[in-house]
Amino acid sequence: QVQLQESGGGLVQAGDSLRISCAASGRAFISSTMGWFRQAPGKEREFVACISWISSATYYGDSVKGRFAISRDNAKYTVYLQMNDLKAEDTANYYCAATSVYKPSRIIQGSEYDYWGPGTQVTVSS
C-alpha cells in the first residue's frame, strides 16, 4: 500500500551537485528506515545511505561518505539525497527504499526493505 517515487535525476558534469527526492504516498514511516541505493549497468546494487525516521540517525556507504547527505521532511513524507562533488563513478540508477517496521540504528541493507521506488537516473559526465 506504500508507494515511493524518486525524482530529480539528470545529466550533470563531474564536480557538480544534485539533489534527488523520494516522495512516499503513505504514512507508514514513523518507525521505519528509508534508504538510497544505486545500481549501474552490469554492477551490483550498492548501498548509498539510510536514515531512521524516528531517530534521524544516518549512515553512508564508504564510496559516498563526505560527499552525499541524506535528509528527511516529515511533513512532506519525503527523503532527499544531496549529492556533492559528483564523479563519473556515481553514474547509476538511484532507488529509494523503505522498511515497514522499526529497525535499530545501523546500516540497513537492501534485503531488509519492504518498499522500493522505480528509480531515477543520475548521469555524471567527465
N, C-alpha and C positions, 0 to 999 in steps of 0.2 A: 504493500500500500504506500510505501515511501518511494518517491522518485527523486533522482538527483540529475541536475542539468548543469554542465560546465559551459563556460563562455569566456571570451577574452583572448583566445589564442590567435596567432597570426605569424607573419613573417617579420623578423627583426634582424638587425645587424649584431654581430658579436660586440659585446660590451654594453649593449642596450639593456633596458629594464622593461618588464612586462608584468602586469597583474592579471591573473586569471581568477575566475569566480566559480563557485559551486552553490547553486540555489537548491534548497530542499523543499519539497511540496507538502511535507507533513510536519508534525510537532512531536517527533519521537527521539529527540536528541538531548533531552535534559540529562540523561545518564549515559550518553554514548560517546564514542570516539569517532572523529572524522579524519580521514586521511587523504593524501595525494599520492598517486603512483604514476609512473610513466613507463612507456614501452616504445622502443624504437624498432623499426623493421629488422627482423632477424635476431632480436635480442630478447632476453627475459624481462618480465615485468620487474620494475625496480621501485622499492620504497623511497619516497621523497620526504614526506613529512606527515605528522599527525598531531591532532590537538584533542584534548579531553574537553567535552562540552561543559562538564560540571566543575572541573578544577583549573582549566586553561593551561595545564601542563603541555608542553610542546616537545617534540623530538624530530630529529632530522637525519636523513641519510648522510653518510660521510661525503659523498660527492657534491652535496649542495650546502652543507653546513657553512655558515658565514656569509652565504650569498642569497639564500632564499629565506623567507619568513612566512609562516602560516598564521592566520588570524581568523577571528570569527566576529559576526554581528548577530547577536542573539535575536534582536527584534526582526531582522530580515531573514533569519534562518539561512544564513549564507556564510560560507567559509571561503577565504581568499588565500591565494598563494602569490606573494610578491617575489618576483624573480629579478635579481640584480646581477650585473656583470655576466650576462648570458654568454655562453660558449657554444661552439658548434656541437659539442657532445651533449648539450642539453636538448637538442632536437628530438622530439618524441611526441606521441600522443599522451596527453596528461589526463588521468582519470581521477575522479573524486569517488570516495567510498565512505560508508558509514556503518557502524555497528548498531544493532538493535538493543543491546544491553550494556550495562556498565562494564568497563574494562579498567584494570589497575593502571597506574601511571607508568607506562613503559612504551617502547615501540610496539605498535600493534601491526602485525604482519597481514598480508593480503588475505589469507585463509580465514581470518577472524572477522572479516567484514560481511555484512548481510546485504548491503545495497551498493550498487555501482552505477555511475553515470556512463553515458556513451562516449565521453572523451572530447577533448578539444586539442587541435593540433598546434604545436609550437615549433616553428622552424627558425633556426638561427643560422644565418649565412656569415661566412668569413670575408 
